[in-house]
Amino acid sequence: MTDASDITRQTGERSSKRLNATALATRFQREFVKELQERVVEKGEPFAIVQADTPHEIFHVMDIPMVTNQWWAAYISAKQLSPYYFEVMEREGFPASSCRYCSLGLACTLDNDPEKAPWGGLPRPTVLVARLTCDCIQRVFSLWADALGSRFYPLEAPGWEHKDGQWFTKGKLEWDEVYTAQRIDLLVEEMKGLIRFLEAETGRTFDNGKLLALMHRINAQEELMEEAAQLATRTIPCPVGIAEQMPNAMIPQWHRGADWAVEHARLFRDEVKARVEAGASVAKTEKIRLMWIGAGLWHDPGFYDALEERLGAVFVWSMYLPFTGAKYIRYNLDDPLRALASRICGMNEVLHLPPWMNDWMVAEAKACAIDAAVILQPTTNRLSVSGTKFTKLALEKAGIPVYEMPADMVDATEWSHERMVDDVAQFLKERTVARE
């Protein structure tokens, strides 16, 4: 079904043992969350609420704590509070079709119930920052800033005249061409304005030399992650499924460039490599290799393992681990702020819009010998579904059947684990041929 000439095939010896790296990453994140809560809530340090596709590196350089909106939404969802907060949104007069992922944090603030909210709710931040990647973002962040008595600093997301679907092969070196100089220059000026605002509001200073050093450490981290991704997703049978790929990719990414993140990437790469060399396999018998397209199913991460025993179906790929090398690595660092702008501009677009999304997904599906794909279709999240139909068409044209899953990454109101596992299993029985 695929032409994956660089696939590594191994005997496959099932290992139920979790990666040591996974336990270490989750432990580190728990401690970090405690420290973040202490700095933001108890000590009242200046902090920012930011979207995932904004220049976090500026805040890292200035030692300004951040609460990332998507992380905060996943955190709330993991505590099984999302159905309650979406009821709050409707009670406040917002339509039921409001974007769930981006507005969950706003709902928590609007409820204003410290007994219910994690951390007792977020205090007033110094600033809220978001790129205007879809129609709802400006409204959500404007309302959120008003509710918190803070300021919203928007970053533009202009259209691209030059669209290069092969961004993932060129962006490390040819980023000025791939992401277009005019768009990069605009973001550079906006980031300079943000830096001036942060310096004035917090009394902390931005150091370009520190940014350059951080960018070099990020490259080191992402090179290790890229190697781990190649090993994890292109080995048959799969040695490390996405349930463990996700935390080991995402947690270091929130801390990208930190000494811990670089060393954790090395630990993860080494452990994945050891599994490959030992012939370890996620499933007892891997028969179907699956691709997960979309954000994580944060309210039910156990879904990813549910089809292994029944069908030998293993989710071997999600965007989080392969994206580390494809989008974050930047060489030619003579002007680190421009290089950073090239990393940030287009962050959401290449994941969600054609031609960038579908070209990358098809290339990855072929390279990883994917038998079928499951695309998350959260109807209340406009950006997440913007390019999924084009991606489905492209994958099926390449011979890879696609199941569209009607579910939301943070809203579990209509979710049924058993029903969805049955539905996907039936689809796989009808549309795939199990490997011998």
N, C-alpha and C positions, 0 to 999 in steps of 0.2 A: 504493500500500500504506500510505502514511503521510499525515498531514495537516500536514506541516511547512511552515507558511506563512512562517516566518522563515528558511528555507534560502537561502543565497547560491549562485547557480549561475554558473559561470565556464567559459571555453573549455577549459581544462585542457592545460597544456604540461608534459610529464613532466620532472622534474628529479631526477637521481640524486645531486645534491650534498647532503651532510648539512648540517644546520643548524650554523652556527658555535656557537650556544648549546649544542648537545649536546656538542661537543668541549670547550668551556670548562667545562661542568658536570662532566663526567667527570674532567677534569684537576683541577678544584678538589677533587672528592671524593677522588681519589687522594692529594692533598697533605694533605687533612684526615685521612684514615685514618692516614697516616704520623705526623701530629702527635698524633692520638688514641692510637696505639700508644705513642708516646714518653711521653706524659703518664701513661698508665695502667700500662704494663708497665715502661718503663725508669726513669721518675721516681717511680713508685709513688704518684701523686696519689690522693686519695679519688675514687671514681667509683661509678656506679650501673649496674646492669643493669635495663632497664625494658621493658615491653611498649609497642607502638606507640600504644595507646589510653590512655596515662597522661599526666599534666600535665608534659610536657617543659619547658614554659615556666619552671617553678619552678627546674629545674636550670640553664637558660640564665641566669636572673637571678642565681643564686648562683655561676655559673661552675664548676659541677661537671660533669666529663665524663660522658657516658652511652654505654653500648653497648646499642643497641636490639635486643631479642631477634630480631625479624623480620629486621632488617638483618643481624645476625650469622648467622642461618640462611641467608639468601640469599648472603652472603659465602662461607660454607662450601660451599654448593651450587655456586656458580660455580667453585669450585676442584675440583669433581667429587669431593668427599669424602663426600657424603651417604650413598651405599650402604655405605661402610665403617662410618660411625658408626651406621647403623641395625642393622648386624650387631652392633656393640658393645652396643646396647640389648638385643637379644635374648640375647646372651651374658650380660648382667647380670640376665636373668630377666624383662625387660619383654615384654609381648605384642607380636606383630608388628603388631597393630592400633593401637598407641600413636599419638597425634597427632604427625605428622611435623614440621610447621612449628614448633610450640611447643617440641618436645623435642629438636631437633637440637643446640642449644647445651648442654643438659644432657648429651647423649650425648658431646659433645666433652670436657666436664669429667670425666665418669666414666671415659673412656678413659685420661686422665692420661698422655698420651704427647706431650711437648713437641716431639719430632721430627716428628710427624705434624700436630699442630694448628696452625692459623694463629696467628701471634704467639707460638707456643709454649704456647698455651692462655691463658685469662683468669686473672689473679690474683684474690685475694680482693677483692670490692667492698665498699663501705660498706653498701650495701643493695640488695636486689632489690625491684622494685615492679611490681605487676600488678593489673589489675581482674579480678574473679572473674566473667568473662563466660561460662565454661562449666565443666563438672565437672572437667576435667583440669588447669586452670590452677593451682588451689591445690596440687595434688599435685606437679606439675612444678616449680613455683617453691619449694615447701617442700623437696623433695629437692635441688634445685639449691643453695639457700641452705645446707643441711646439708653438701653436698659441698664447698662453697667456704668453710665456716666463717663464714658471714655471716648477716644477718637478712633475713627476708622481710617486707615491709610491704604487706599486701593492701588493696585498695580495693574496696568493695562495688559490686555492679551490680544494684540492686533492680529489681523489675518496675515497669512503668508501668500505672497505672490509666487514664490518658488517652493514647490512641494516635492521633496525628495523622499520617496518611500523607503530608500535604503539608508536612512539616517543611522540605523544601528550598526552599519559597517563603516561609516565615515565620520561620525560625530566626535570621536576622540581627538582626531587631528584636524579635520576640515570643518570644525564647528562654526567658523565665521561664514562659510558658504552654506552649510546645511541649514543653519538657523537664521541666516540672513543678517548682515551687518546692521541694517537700519533698525531691525527689531531689537537686536542686542544693545545698540547704542541707546535706544529709548529706555530700556530697563536699567542700564547703567546710570542714567540721569535720575531715574526714579529711586534707585537704591542709594545714590548719593544724598538725595533729599531725605530719605528714611534715616540714614546715618546721622545727618545733621539734627533731625528731630530727636532721635534717641540720645545723642550727646547732650542736647539742651535739656531734655526731660529727666535724664537719669544721672547726669554728671560723669558718666563713663565714656571712655574714648575708644575710637576705632583705630586700629593699627594695620596698615596695609601689609606690613611685613609678617604680622601674625596670620593674616589671611593667606598669604603665599605659603607659609609653612603648613597651615591647615589643609590647603588644596593638595599639597604634596602627600600629606598623610592620608587624605581621602583617596588619592590615586592608589596608594599602597594597599589600603583596605579593600577597595573595589577590585583590584587585580586579583587578590586572594579570593574574593567572593566569585569573581568570574570563573576562576579555575574550579571552585567548588561547584558552581552551577553546571559546568561542562561535565564534571564527574557524576553529579547526582542525576541529571536529566537525560544524559546520553548513554548511560550504561544500562544494559539489559541483562538480568532484571534490575529494576530500580533499587538502589541501595538505601536511599533516604527519600521518603515521601514528602509531600508538601506540608503535612501537619507539623513536620520538624524543620522543613526548609523555611517556612514563613517566619517563625520567631527568630531563627538564626540569621535571617536576612534583615528583617524589619527592626528588631531591637537595636542592633549596631547602627542601622541607618538613622535612627533618631539621634544617635550620638556620633555621627560620622566624623572621622578625623580625630576623635579622642584616642588617647593611648589605649584605653580599654577596648575600644571598637576595633582598632587595628589588630591587637593581639587576639581578640575573639575571632576575627575573621581567619586568622592563621590557625587557631585551634580547630575551628569548624572545618576548614579546608583539609587539615591533616586527618581529622576523624572521618570525613567522607572518603578521603583517599584510602584510608586503612580499611574501610568497609568494602570498597571496590576490590582492593587487593585480596581481602579475605573471602570474596564471593558472597557477601551478605545480601539478602533480599528482603524487601518490605513484606511481600506476600509469600505464603508457602509455595504457591505456584502462580506466577504472573502470567495471565492470559490476555489481558486487555490493558493497554497503556492510555491513560486519560490526561487530558489537558483541562485545567480550570481557568476560565477567562472571567475576570472581574475581581472586585475587592473580596476580602475574606468573608466567610459566613461567620461573623463574630459571635453570634448567639448560639451557634451549634457547630463548633469545630469538629465534633465527633463524626459529622457526616462524611468527612473525607476518608475515614477508615471503614465505613459501613459496607462497602461493596467488595472488600478484599476476600473475605471468607466465602461469600456467596458465589461470586463470579470470577475471582482472581483478578478483579479490576482495580488498578492502582492509579491514583492521581500522582503523576510523576512531574507535572509542570504547573506552575502558576507564575504570574508576572514578577513577583517580588524578588526572587533570587536572580533570574537572568537579567532583570532590568538594572541591577547594580553595575554590571560592566558595560551594558549597552548605552546607558544614559548618564552615568555619574562620572566616569573617567574623563579627565580633560588634560591633554598635553598642550604644549605651547603656552606656557604660563607667564609670558613676559608682562602681561597686564592681568593680574589675577581677578580683578573685579569684572572685566569683560568676560573672562573665562567662566566665572561664576554666573554671570547673566546668561551666557549661552547654555549653561546647564539648566537654569530655571525656566527660561522662556521656552515654551513648547512642552513642558513637563507633562501636563495633563493631555495635551493634544495628541502626542505620539501614543499615548495609552488608550485613547478613546475615540479618535477621529480617523476617517480614511483620508489619504492612502496610508498613513503611517501605521495605524493600528493593524490593519489587515495584512499589509506586507510583512510586518514583523511576526505576527502570529503564524502565518503560513510558513515562513522560513523556519521558525522554531519548531513547528509541528513536524515538518519534514526532517529536520536535524535530529529530533528526539524520538522518531519512529512512533508518533502518536497514532492511535487507532480510532479515537473519538474525542470530541471536545464537549464540555458542558459550559455554556455561557450564562452567567447570572444576568437576569433581566429585571432589575428593580424599577418598576414602572414609575415610581415616584422620584427617581433620580435621573434627571434629564441627561446630564453629561455622561453618566455611565452607560446609557443605552444609545448614545448618539451614533456610534459607528458599529454597533453589534450586528445589524442586519448585513452590512457590507462585509464584515468579517465572516459571518456565517456563510454567505455566498462564496467568498474566496476560499474558505476551508473546504466546503463541499465540492467546489470545482476541482480542488486538489485531491479529492477522494477521501476526505475526512468527514464522517457524519457528525452533526452538531445537534445537541439537545439544548433547547432554550428553557432555562429554569426560571419560572415566575416567582421570584423571592427577593427579599431585601437583605442587605448586609447587616443592618442593625435592627430592623423591625420584625419581631417574631410573632406579631399578632395573628397572622394567617398561616403560620408555618406549622407543618406536621412532619417530623423527622421520618416516621414510618411510611407515610404516603409518598414522600419525595424519594426515599430510597427505592421503594417499589416502582415508582414511575421511571426513574433512571435505569433501574435494572431491566425493566421491560423494553425500554428503548435500546439498550445495549444488546439484548438478546435478538432483537429484530434487525438491528442495523450494523452489527459488527461480527467479524469472524474471529473466534478465540484462537490465540496462538497455541501451537502444540507444545 
